[in-house]
Amino acid sequence: MLQPSNDLRIVADYYDTVREQDEGNNEYVLRGVIRARSPEFSISISRTIVIVGVKTRLRLTVTNGGRGKATGARLEIDPPPGQLGGKEDVGEDPD
């Protein structure tokens, strides 16, 4: 099994089914040519003071400033112990 790599490996006769005079020249490797694009999240909040026991509405904005597509992202909000809270899927503002 091959290990993950940034190299592009091109192999002819991968399963070694063709009899050849020189079996050692069936592979060509381009080193370091594969670069993954990854997401880069930043988060901003419209209100920074939250008082326990007071109903507060916050507007959170999560931005992907990276070059990769962000799919399946999830935003988790952890309230102080003993307070209500939950986990919400990242999505469009309902308003």
C-alpha positions as CSV (number, residue, x, y, z in Angstrom):
1,M,0.0,0.0,0.0
2,L,1.3,3.4,-0.9
3,Q,1.7,6.1,1.7
4,P,0.2,9.6,1.2
5,S,2.7,11.9,-0.6
6,N,3.0,15.2,-2.5
7,D,4.7,13.3,-5.3
8,L,3.0,12.4,-8.6
9,R,4.0,8.8,-9.4
10,I,3.3,7.4,-12.9
11,V,3.7,3.7,-13.4
12,A,3.5,1.6,-16.5
13,D,2.6,-2.1,-16.1
14,Y,1.7,-1.6,-12.5
15,Y,0.8,-5.2,-11.9
16,D,3.9,-6.5,-13.7
17,T,1.9,-8.5,-16.3
18,V,4.1,-7.7,-19.3
19,R,7.5,-9.4,-19.6
20,E,10.1,-6.8,-20.4
21,Q,13.9,-6.7,-20.8
22,D,14.2,-3.9,-18.3
23,E,11.6,-4.0,-15.5
24,G,13.3,-1.1,-13.6
25,N,12.3,1.7,-16.0
26,N,8.5,1.5,-15.6
27,E,8.1,4.4,-13.1
28,Y,8.5,8.1,-13.2
29,V,8.1,10.4,-10.2
30,L,7.5,14.2,-10.1
31,R,8.5,15.2,-6.6
32,G,6.4,17.7,-4.6
33,V,4.0,18.6,-7.4
34,I,0.7,17.8,-5.6
35,R,-0.5,20.6,-3.3
36,A,-3.8,20.3,-1.5
37,R,-6.1,23.3,-1.2
38,S,-7.5,23.7,2.2
39,P,-10.1,25.8,3.8
40,E,-9.1,28.6,6.2
41,F,-11.9,29.7,8.6
42,S,-12.2,33.0,10.4
43,I,-15.1,33.9,12.7
44,S,-16.5,37.3,13.7
45,I,-19.2,38.1,16.2
46,S,-21.5,41.2,16.3
47,R,-21.8,41.4,20.1
48,T,-19.0,40.6,22.5
49,I,-20.8,41.0,25.9
50,V,-23.1,38.2,26.9
51,I,-24.8,38.4,30.4
52,V,-26.0,35.1,31.9
53,G,-29.7,35.0,32.3
54,V,-30.3,37.8,29.7
55,K,-31.7,36.7,26.3
56,T,-29.1,37.8,23.8
57,R,-29.0,37.6,20.1
58,L,-25.6,37.2,18.4
59,R,-24.7,37.3,14.8
60,L,-21.7,35.0,14.0
61,T,-20.1,35.2,10.6
62,V,-17.9,32.3,9.5
63,T,-15.8,33.0,6.5
64,N,-13.7,30.7,4.4
65,G,-10.7,32.6,3.3
66,G,-8.8,29.5,2.0
67,R,-8.5,28.1,-1.4
68,G,-10.3,24.9,-0.7
69,K,-14.0,24.2,-0.5
70,A,-15.4,23.8,3.0
71,T,-18.1,21.1,3.1
72,G,-19.6,19.5,6.1
73,A,-18.5,22.3,8.4
74,R,-20.1,22.5,11.8
75,L,-20.2,25.3,14.3
76,E,-20.3,24.3,18.0
77,I,-21.3,26.8,20.7
78,D,-20.4,25.7,24.2
79,P,-22.2,27.7,26.9
80,P,-21.0,28.0,30.5
81,P,-21.6,24.9,32.6
82,G,-25.3,24.7,33.6
83,Q,-26.5,27.0,30.9
84,L,-28.6,26.1,27.9
85,G,-26.9,25.9,24.6
86,G,-26.3,23.6,21.7
87,K,-24.7,22.7,18.5
88,E,-25.9,24.3,15.3
89,D,-25.2,23.5,11.7
90,V,-23.5,26.2,9.8
91,G,-26.0,27.7,7.4
92,E,-27.7,30.8,6.1
93,D,-29.0,33.5,8.5
94,P,-32.8,32.7,8.9
95,D,-33.7,36.4,8.9
